[in-house]
């Protein structure tokens, strides 16, 4: 019998529509990333950033518990966060609430799921 402390990883995609306050630069985007990590109870190990030709920014972080990705879609006025964590205490609804206020979006949605880490036989 396996001695496994974690049975699944949690994933969420948070989509924020008609945002009034996109991050003005990567410094601000990294601040948002750090706040997301704190709210989700994860620890950032490293990250990388990319500026798209239209000015939109993307930021990806490796966290000890999995990963976080932030993407701006300026042409749609939309901001998307994808986050996954094997920490059972990660609360993605808190992350969504923070982002709604921080980005001043008109509407948002969250899709969450659990990904089983091993096969049951």
Rosetta constraint file for C-alpha pairs under 8 A:
AtomPair CA 6 CA 86 HARMONIC 7.05 0.50
AtomPair CA 6 CA 117 HARMONIC 7.80 0.50
AtomPair CA 7 CA 116 HARMONIC 6.02 0.50
AtomPair CA 7 CA 117 HARMONIC 5.68 0.50
AtomPair CA 7 CA 118 HARMONIC 7.14 0.50
AtomPair CA 8 CA 86 HARMONIC 6.54 0.50
AtomPair CA 8 CA 114 HARMONIC 6.07 0.50
AtomPair CA 8 CA 115 HARMONIC 5.20 0.50
AtomPair CA 8 CA 116 HARMONIC 4.22 0.50
AtomPair CA 8 CA 117 HARMONIC 4.92 0.50
AtomPair CA 8 CA 118 HARMONIC 7.94 0.50
AtomPair CA 9 CA 84 HARMONIC 6.74 0.50
AtomPair CA 9 CA 85 HARMONIC 5.56 0.50
AtomPair CA 9 CA 86 HARMONIC 4.29 0.50
AtomPair CA 9 CA 87 HARMONIC 7.49 0.50
AtomPair CA 9 CA 114 HARMONIC 5.68 0.50
AtomPair CA 9 CA 115 HARMONIC 5.09 0.50
AtomPair CA 9 CA 116 HARMONIC 6.49 0.50
AtomPair CA 9 CA 117 HARMONIC 6.77 0.50
AtomPair CA 10 CA 84 HARMONIC 5.44 0.50
AtomPair CA 10 CA 85 HARMONIC 5.32 0.50
AtomPair CA 10 CA 86 HARMONIC 6.07 0.50
AtomPair CA 10 CA 87 HARMONIC 7.88 0.50
AtomPair CA 10 CA 88 HARMONIC 7.76 0.50
AtomPair CA 10 CA 112 HARMONIC 7.28 0.50
AtomPair CA 10 CA 113 HARMONIC 5.95 0.50
AtomPair CA 10 CA 114 HARMONIC 4.58 0.50
AtomPair CA 10 CA 115 HARMONIC 6.21 0.50
AtomPair CA 11 CA 82 HARMONIC 7.47 0.50
AtomPair CA 11 CA 83 HARMONIC 5.72 0.50
AtomPair CA 11 CA 84 HARMONIC 4.15 0.50
AtomPair CA 11 CA 85 HARMONIC 6.55 0.50
AtomPair CA 11 CA 112 HARMONIC 5.62 0.50
AtomPair CA 11 CA 113 HARMONIC 5.42 0.50
AtomPair CA 11 CA 114 HARMONIC 6.20 0.50
AtomPair CA 11 CA 115 HARMONIC 7.38 0.50
AtomPair CA 12 CA 81 HARMONIC 7.98 0.50
AtomPair CA 12 CA 82 HARMONIC 5.79 0.50
AtomPair CA 12 CA 83 HARMONIC 5.39 0.50
AtomPair CA 12 CA 84 HARMONIC 6.35 0.50
AtomPair CA 12 CA 92 HARMONIC 6.92 0.50
AtomPair CA 12 CA 110 HARMONIC 6.62 0.50
AtomPair CA 12 CA 111 HARMONIC 5.45 0.50
AtomPair CA 12 CA 112 HARMONIC 4.29 0.50
AtomPair CA 12 CA 113 HARMONIC 6.51 0.50
AtomPair CA 13 CA 80 HARMONIC 7.08 0.50
AtomPair CA 13 CA 81 HARMONIC 5.74 0.50
AtomPair CA 13 CA 82 HARMONIC 4.50 0.50
AtomPair CA 13 CA 83 HARMONIC 6.55 0.50
AtomPair CA 13 CA 110 HARMONIC 5.68 0.50
AtomPair CA 13 CA 111 HARMONIC 5.28 0.50
AtomPair CA 13 CA 112 HARMONIC 6.64 0.50
AtomPair CA 14 CA 80 HARMONIC 5.75 0.50
AtomPair CA 14 CA 81 HARMONIC 5.08 0.50
AtomPair CA 14 CA 82 HARMONIC 6.37 0.50
AtomPair CA 14 CA 96 HARMONIC 6.55 0.50
AtomPair CA 14 CA 108 HARMONIC 7.18 0.50
AtomPair CA 14 CA 109 HARMONIC 5.86 0.50
AtomPair CA 14 CA 110 HARMONIC 4.47 0.50
AtomPair CA 14 CA 111 HARMONIC 6.60 0.50
AtomPair CA 15 CA 78 HARMONIC 7.08 0.50
AtomPair CA 15 CA 79 HARMONIC 6.02 0.50
AtomPair CA 15 CA 80 HARMONIC 4.63 0.50
AtomPair CA 15 CA 81 HARMONIC 6.53 0.50
AtomPair CA 15 CA 108 HARMONIC 5.50 0.50
AtomPair CA 15 CA 109 HARMONIC 5.43 0.50
AtomPair CA 15 CA 110 HARMONIC 6.42 0.50
AtomPair CA 16 CA 78 HARMONIC 5.60 0.50
AtomPair CA 16 CA 79 HARMONIC 5.16 0.50
AtomPair CA 16 CA 80 HARMONIC 6.28 0.50
AtomPair CA 16 CA 99 HARMONIC 7.83 0.50
AtomPair CA 16 CA 100 HARMONIC 7.00 0.50
AtomPair CA 16 CA 105 HARMONIC 5.99 0.50
AtomPair CA 16 CA 106 HARMONIC 7.73 0.50
AtomPair CA 16 CA 107 HARMONIC 6.09 0.50
AtomPair CA 16 CA 108 HARMONIC 4.37 0.50
AtomPair CA 16 CA 109 HARMONIC 6.76 0.50
AtomPair CA 17 CA 76 HARMONIC 7.99 0.50
AtomPair CA 17 CA 77 HARMONIC 6.37 0.50
AtomPair CA 17 CA 78 HARMONIC 4.68 0.50
AtomPair CA 17 CA 79 HARMONIC 6.74 0.50
AtomPair CA 17 CA 105 HARMONIC 5.67 0.50
AtomPair CA 17 CA 106 HARMONIC 6.06 0.50
AtomPair CA 17 CA 107 HARMONIC 5.21 0.50
AtomPair CA 17 CA 108 HARMONIC 5.79 0.50
AtomPair CA 18 CA 76 HARMONIC 7.60 0.50
AtomPair CA 18 CA 77 HARMONIC 4.99 0.50
AtomPair CA 18 CA 78 HARMONIC 5.85 0.50
AtomPair CA 18 CA 105 HARMONIC 5.28 0.50
AtomPair CA 18 CA 106 HARMONIC 5.51 0.50
AtomPair CA 18 CA 107 HARMONIC 6.99 0.50
AtomPair CA 19 CA 77 HARMONIC 5.83 0.50
AtomPair CA 19 CA 78 HARMONIC 6.23 0.50
AtomPair CA 19 CA 79 HARMONIC 7.25 0.50
AtomPair CA 19 CA 103 HARMONIC 5.55 0.50
AtomPair CA 19 CA 104 HARMONIC 5.52 0.50
AtomPair CA 19 CA 105 HARMONIC 3.98 0.50
AtomPair CA 19 CA 106 HARMONIC 6.59 0.50
AtomPair CA 20 CA 103 HARMONIC 6.12 0.50
AtomPair CA 20 CA 104 HARMONIC 5.29 0.50
AtomPair CA 20 CA 105 HARMONIC 6.05 0.50
AtomPair CA 21 CA 102 HARMONIC 7.35 0.50
AtomPair CA 21 CA 103 HARMONIC 4.69 0.50
AtomPair CA 21 CA 104 HARMONIC 6.03 0.50
AtomPair CA 21 CA 105 HARMONIC 7.89 0.50
AtomPair CA 22 CA 72 HARMONIC 7.83 0.50
AtomPair CA 22 CA 79 HARMONIC 7.95 0.50
AtomPair CA 22 CA 103 HARMONIC 6.03 0.50
AtomPair CA 23 CA 28 HARMONIC 5.46 0.50
AtomPair CA 23 CA 29 HARMONIC 5.48 0.50
AtomPair CA 23 CA 103 HARMONIC 7.98 0.50
AtomPair CA 24 CA 28 HARMONIC 6.49 0.50
AtomPair CA 24 CA 29 HARMONIC 7.75 0.50
AtomPair CA 25 CA 29 HARMONIC 6.38 0.50
AtomPair CA 26 CA 30 HARMONIC 5.93 0.50
AtomPair CA 26 CA 49 HARMONIC 7.74 0.50
AtomPair CA 26 CA 57 HARMONIC 7.55 0.50
AtomPair CA 27 CA 31 HARMONIC 6.34 0.50
AtomPair CA 28 CA 32 HARMONIC 6.39 0.50
AtomPair CA 29 CA 33 HARMONIC 6.23 0.50
AtomPair CA 29 CA 59 HARMONIC 7.68 0.50
AtomPair CA 30 CA 34 HARMONIC 6.12 0.50
AtomPair CA 30 CA 59 HARMONIC 7.88 0.50
AtomPair CA 31 CA 35 HARMONIC 6.32 0.50
AtomPair CA 32 CA 36 HARMONIC 6.18 0.50
AtomPair CA 33 CA 37 HARMONIC 6.21 0.50
AtomPair CA 33 CA 68 HARMONIC 7.97 0.50
AtomPair CA 33 CA 70 HARMONIC 7.81 0.50
AtomPair CA 34 CA 38 HARMONIC 6.26 0.50
AtomPair CA 34 CA 44 HARMONIC 7.76 0.50
AtomPair CA 35 CA 39 HARMONIC 6.19 0.50
AtomPair CA 36 CA 40 HARMONIC 6.03 0.50
AtomPair CA 36 CA 95 HARMONIC 5.79 0.50
AtomPair CA 36 CA 98 HARMONIC 7.98 0.50
AtomPair CA 37 CA 41 HARMONIC 6.01 0.50
AtomPair CA 37 CA 42 HARMONIC 5.11 0.50
AtomPair CA 37 CA 43 HARMONIC 6.31 0.50
AtomPair CA 37 CA 44 HARMONIC 6.91 0.50
AtomPair CA 38 CA 42 HARMONIC 6.31 0.50
AtomPair CA 38 CA 43 HARMONIC 7.55 0.50
AtomPair CA 39 CA 90 HARMONIC 7.52 0.50
AtomPair CA 39 CA 91 HARMONIC 7.14 0.50
AtomPair CA 39 CA 92 HARMONIC 7.99 0.50
AtomPair CA 39 CA 94 HARMONIC 6.48 0.50
AtomPair CA 39 CA 95 HARMONIC 6.04 0.50
AtomPair CA 40 CA 89 HARMONIC 7.49 0.50
AtomPair CA 40 CA 90 HARMONIC 4.42 0.50
AtomPair CA 40 CA 91 HARMONIC 5.44 0.50
AtomPair CA 40 CA 92 HARMONIC 6.33 0.50
AtomPair CA 40 CA 94 HARMONIC 7.60 0.50
AtomPair CA 40 CA 95 HARMONIC 6.70 0.50
AtomPair CA 41 CA 87 HARMONIC 7.32 0.50
AtomPair CA 41 CA 89 HARMONIC 6.73 0.50
AtomPair CA 41 CA 90 HARMONIC 5.45 0.50
AtomPair CA 41 CA 91 HARMONIC 7.87 0.50
AtomPair CA 42 CA 63 HARMONIC 6.37 0.50
AtomPair CA 42 CA 64 HARMONIC 6.66 0.50
AtomPair CA 42 CA 65 HARMONIC 6.09 0.50
AtomPair CA 42 CA 85 HARMONIC 7.41 0.50
AtomPair CA 42 CA 87 HARMONIC 7.37 0.50
AtomPair CA 42 CA 90 HARMONIC 7.44 0.50
AtomPair CA 43 CA 63 HARMONIC 5.29 0.50
AtomPair CA 43 CA 64 HARMONIC 5.48 0.50
AtomPair CA 43 CA 65 HARMONIC 7.17 0.50
AtomPair CA 44 CA 61 HARMONIC 6.59 0.50
AtomPair CA 44 CA 62 HARMONIC 6.09 0.50
AtomPair CA 44 CA 63 HARMONIC 4.20 0.50
AtomPair CA 44 CA 64 HARMONIC 6.30 0.50
AtomPair CA 45 CA 61 HARMONIC 7.38 0.50
AtomPair CA 45 CA 62 HARMONIC 5.62 0.50
AtomPair CA 45 CA 63 HARMONIC 5.11 0.50
AtomPair CA 45 CA 64 HARMONIC 6.11 0.50
AtomPair CA 46 CA 61 HARMONIC 5.74 0.50
AtomPair CA 46 CA 62 HARMONIC 5.39 0.50
AtomPair CA 46 CA 63 HARMONIC 7.06 0.50
AtomPair CA 47 CA 59 HARMONIC 7.05 0.50
AtomPair CA 47 CA 60 HARMONIC 5.46 0.50
AtomPair CA 47 CA 61 HARMONIC 4.05 0.50
AtomPair CA 47 CA 62 HARMONIC 5.99 0.50
AtomPair CA 48 CA 59 HARMONIC 5.88 0.50
AtomPair CA 48 CA 60 HARMONIC 5.49 0.50
AtomPair CA 48 CA 61 HARMONIC 6.57 0.50
AtomPair CA 49 CA 57 HARMONIC 7.33 0.50
AtomPair CA 49 CA 58 HARMONIC 5.73 0.50
AtomPair CA 49 CA 59 HARMONIC 4.44 0.50
AtomPair CA 49 CA 60 HARMONIC 6.42 0.50
AtomPair CA 50 CA 57 HARMONIC 5.84 0.50
AtomPair CA 50 CA 58 HARMONIC 5.23 0.50
AtomPair CA 50 CA 59 HARMONIC 6.48 0.50
AtomPair CA 51 CA 55 HARMONIC 6.12 0.50
AtomPair CA 51 CA 56 HARMONIC 5.97 0.50
AtomPair CA 51 CA 57 HARMONIC 4.70 0.50
AtomPair CA 51 CA 58 HARMONIC 6.55 0.50
AtomPair CA 52 CA 56 HARMONIC 5.23 0.50
AtomPair CA 52 CA 57 HARMONIC 6.07 0.50
AtomPair CA 52 CA 58 HARMONIC 7.77 0.50
AtomPair CA 55 CA 74 HARMONIC 7.99 0.50
AtomPair CA 56 CA 71 HARMONIC 7.77 0.50
AtomPair CA 56 CA 72 HARMONIC 5.47 0.50
AtomPair CA 56 CA 73 HARMONIC 6.47 0.50
AtomPair CA 56 CA 74 HARMONIC 6.04 0.50
AtomPair CA 57 CA 71 HARMONIC 6.25 0.50
AtomPair CA 57 CA 72 HARMONIC 5.68 0.50
AtomPair CA 58 CA 69 HARMONIC 7.44 0.50
AtomPair CA 58 CA 70 HARMONIC 5.58 0.50
AtomPair CA 58 CA 71 HARMONIC 4.50 0.50
AtomPair CA 58 CA 72 HARMONIC 6.38 0.50
AtomPair CA 59 CA 69 HARMONIC 5.79 0.50
AtomPair CA 59 CA 70 HARMONIC 5.11 0.50
AtomPair CA 59 CA 71 HARMONIC 6.61 0.50
AtomPair CA 60 CA 67 HARMONIC 7.44 0.50
AtomPair CA 60 CA 68 HARMONIC 5.88 0.50
AtomPair CA 60 CA 69 HARMONIC 4.37 0.50
AtomPair CA 60 CA 70 HARMONIC 6.32 0.50
AtomPair CA 61 CA 67 HARMONIC 5.59 0.50
AtomPair CA 61 CA 68 HARMONIC 5.13 0.50
AtomPair CA 61 CA 69 HARMONIC 6.24 0.50
AtomPair CA 62 CA 66 HARMONIC 6.17 0.50
AtomPair CA 62 CA 67 HARMONIC 4.61 0.50
AtomPair CA 62 CA 68 HARMONIC 6.65 0.50
AtomPair CA 63 CA 67 HARMONIC 5.04 0.50
AtomPair CA 63 CA 68 HARMONIC 7.17 0.50
AtomPair CA 65 CA 84 HARMONIC 7.69 0.50
AtomPair CA 65 CA 85 HARMONIC 5.02 0.50
AtomPair CA 65 CA 86 HARMONIC 5.43 0.50
AtomPair CA 65 CA 87 HARMONIC 6.38 0.50
AtomPair CA 66 CA 83 HARMONIC 8.00 0.50
AtomPair CA 66 CA 84 HARMONIC 5.71 0.50
AtomPair CA 66 CA 85 HARMONIC 5.14 0.50
AtomPair CA 66 CA 86 HARMONIC 6.85 0.50
AtomPair CA 67 CA 83 HARMONIC 5.86 0.50
AtomPair CA 67 CA 84 HARMONIC 5.58 0.50
AtomPair CA 67 CA 85 HARMONIC 6.93 0.50
AtomPair CA 68 CA 81 HARMONIC 7.17 0.50
AtomPair CA 68 CA 82 HARMONIC 5.70 0.50
AtomPair CA 68 CA 83 HARMONIC 4.36 0.50
AtomPair CA 68 CA 84 HARMONIC 6.54 0.50
AtomPair CA 69 CA 81 HARMONIC 5.60 0.50
AtomPair CA 69 CA 82 HARMONIC 5.06 0.50
AtomPair CA 69 CA 83 HARMONIC 6.36 0.50
AtomPair CA 70 CA 79 HARMONIC 7.42 0.50
AtomPair CA 70 CA 80 HARMONIC 5.88 0.50
AtomPair CA 70 CA 81 HARMONIC 4.65 0.50
AtomPair CA 70 CA 82 HARMONIC 6.63 0.50
AtomPair CA 71 CA 79 HARMONIC 5.83 0.50
AtomPair CA 71 CA 80 HARMONIC 5.21 0.50
AtomPair CA 71 CA 81 HARMONIC 6.49 0.50
AtomPair CA 72 CA 77 HARMONIC 7.80 0.50
AtomPair CA 72 CA 78 HARMONIC 6.24 0.50
AtomPair CA 72 CA 79 HARMONIC 4.66 0.50
AtomPair CA 72 CA 80 HARMONIC 6.49 0.50
AtomPair CA 73 CA 77 HARMONIC 5.88 0.50
AtomPair CA 73 CA 78 HARMONIC 5.03 0.50
AtomPair CA 73 CA 79 HARMONIC 5.92 0.50
AtomPair CA 73 CA 80 HARMONIC 7.81 0.50
AtomPair CA 74 CA 78 HARMONIC 6.37 0.50
AtomPair CA 85 CA 90 HARMONIC 6.86 0.50
AtomPair CA 91 CA 95 HARMONIC 6.97 0.50
AtomPair CA 92 CA 96 HARMONIC 6.24 0.50
AtomPair CA 93 CA 97 HARMONIC 6.21 0.50
AtomPair CA 93 CA 110 HARMONIC 7.96 0.50
AtomPair CA 94 CA 98 HARMONIC 6.21 0.50
AtomPair CA 95 CA 99 HARMONIC 6.22 0.50
AtomPair CA 96 CA 100 HARMONIC 6.14 0.50
AtomPair CA 96 CA 108 HARMONIC 7.99 0.50
AtomPair CA 96 CA 110 HARMONIC 7.40 0.50
AtomPair CA 97 CA 101 HARMONIC 6.51 0.50
AtomPair CA 98 CA 102 HARMONIC 6.00 0.50
AtomPair CA 99 CA 103 HARMONIC 5.73 0.50
AtomPair CA 99 CA 104 HARMONIC 7.77 0.50
AtomPair CA 100 CA 104 HARMONIC 5.56 0.50
AtomPair CA 100 CA 105 HARMONIC 5.51 0.50
AtomPair CA 100 CA 107 HARMONIC 7.89 0.50
AtomPair CA 100 CA 108 HARMONIC 7.17 0.50
AtomPair CA 101 CA 105 HARMONIC 7.25 0.50
